[in-house]
Amino acid sequence: MKTKTALLLMLLPMTAGIAANKATPASTEVSASTEELSPAAVLASQVGEIASTTSLSHKEQAKLIGKAVRVAVGAVIEGVKDPAERLNRAQDLAVAAAKAAPDFIAIIKNAITTLPAFSKVDGIGEQIDAAVAASVQTGDDTAIANPAVNPPRPPANPEFGGPNRGEVVVSPSS
């Protein structure tokens, strides 16, 4: 299992780099307007790719997303001394990851709050929740509504304990 996780975490950035190389024109000149992807965009693409992988169980997806968020936040806040700046950077990454995988918001929050830089900060979980909720409510990104990134979950089957548990299921054979 650890081998699969390590392999997946190694391949995700490589596939993103290959896709970026295919998207750029074959030119020897690098224009000044070419911008690097922000850490939030990179994390969002990684988290979105993990969340949309159907070959992984929900538990495996949660573990991989948690690891990706911890690594990204740790890298972004490394060397930053100001606690407010660390919090702002962590919130930016949390919002980007939550938009890419809204089913894993609790995992993302837990991954950030358990980092040593934030573990002793009171109310960090509530601050991250507030930033994510405010961003989701304003709808400043369409990633949540994009079915390619976040396919809708199938509706619960009432016969197997869905939303209508009180209803009696009548078998055609009886």
N, C-alpha and C positions, 0 to 999 in steps of 0.2 A: 504494500500500500504506500509506503513512504517513497518507494522508487517511482511509482506512478505520479505521486504528488510532485516530487522533485523534477521529473521529466516534464510535466505539464507546466510548472512554473518557469522552466527554462525555455520551453517552446513558445509560450505566449508572447514574450517580447520579440522573439525572432520572427514569428508570423506577422506581427504588427509591423516590423521593419521591412519585411518582404513586401507586404501590401503597400506600404508607403513608397517603396522604391518603384513598384509597378505603376503607382498613381502619378509619379512625377515624370515629366517628359525627359527623353534621353538627350540631355544637353550637358556640355562640359562646364558651362557657366552656371554659377549659383547666384540667383538674383538676391538683391538686398531685401526684398519684401518677403522672402521665405522665412516663416516663423517656425520655431521649434514647438512641438506639442507641449502643452503645459502638463505638469505632473497630474493635475486633476483629469485631464483628457486621457492620459495614458492609463491611469487607474480605472477610469470609467470604461475604457475599451476592454481592459483585462477582466474587470468584474462582469461586464456584460457578456463577454465571451464565455466565462465560466458559468454564469447563470443560464445561458442558452444551450449549454452542452447537455444533450439528452442522455449521453452514455454514463453520466455520473449520477449517483443518488443525491437526494437533497442534502443528506448529511455530509457527503464528500464535497458537494458544492459549497456548503457553509464553511467547512474547514479551509478550503482553498481561498474563498473570498476573505475569510478572516486573516489568513496569512498574507494575502496580497495587500490588504488594507494596512496591516501592521508594518509591513516592509515599506510601503509607500509613505505612510505618515512618519515613520522613523527616519526615512531618508530626507524628507522635506523639513522636518524640525531639527535635524542634526545641526548643531552649532548655533542655533537661535537661542539667545539668552532671555529675551523679553517674553514673559508668560502670555501676554495678550497676543503677541505676534504668533506664538506657537499655537494658541487656541484658534486664531483666525485661519491659519494654514490647515489645521486639522479639520476645522469646520468646512472649509472649501472642498477638501478631499472627501469628507463624509457626505456632503451634498451630492458631489459628482458620482460617488459609488452608489448612493441610495437611489439616484435617478436611473442608474444603469440596472439596478437589481432591487426593486422596491420590496420584494418578498424577503430580503435579507437585511432589512434596516436594523433589526435588533443585533444581528451578528456584527454588522459594521460598527454600531455604537459600542458593543462590548469589546471589539478589537481595539478601538481607540482608547477607551477608558481603562483598559488593563495595561497600557504601555507605561513603563516606569515614569516617563515625563508627566503623565496625567493621573497616575494612580492615587496621588495624595491631594489632588485638587478637588475641593468640595463643589458639588453641583455640576461637574463636567458632563455627566450624562444628560442632565436636563438642558444644558446649553447646546449640546449637539442635537438633541431632539428638537429643540426650538428652531435651530437653523435649518434642519432638514424639513420640518413641518412648514416653516415659512416659505421655503423654496418650492416645496411641492404644491402648496396652496396658490402661490402666484403663478405657477405653471410656466416658469421662464425657460423651460426646456421641454421638448416634445418626446423625450426618450421614454417616458412612462407610457405614453399613448401609442408608441410605435410598436406594432405587433411583431415586427421582425426582431426587435431587441428583446421585448418581453411578451412572449406569446400568452394569450389568455388561458387561464386554467379551465379545465373542463368542469361543467357544473356537477354538483354532488348528485349521486343517484339516490332518490328517496328510498329505494328498496334496501339500500345498505347503510342506512343511518344518515341520510341527507338532511336537508332543511325541514322536511315534513315527516319527522319521526313518529308523530302520533297517528299517522294514517296507516290503515291496514292494507297490506299488500295481498291481493287475491291472486292465487296461482291459477293459470288456465286449466291445469289438470285436476283441480278439485271441484 
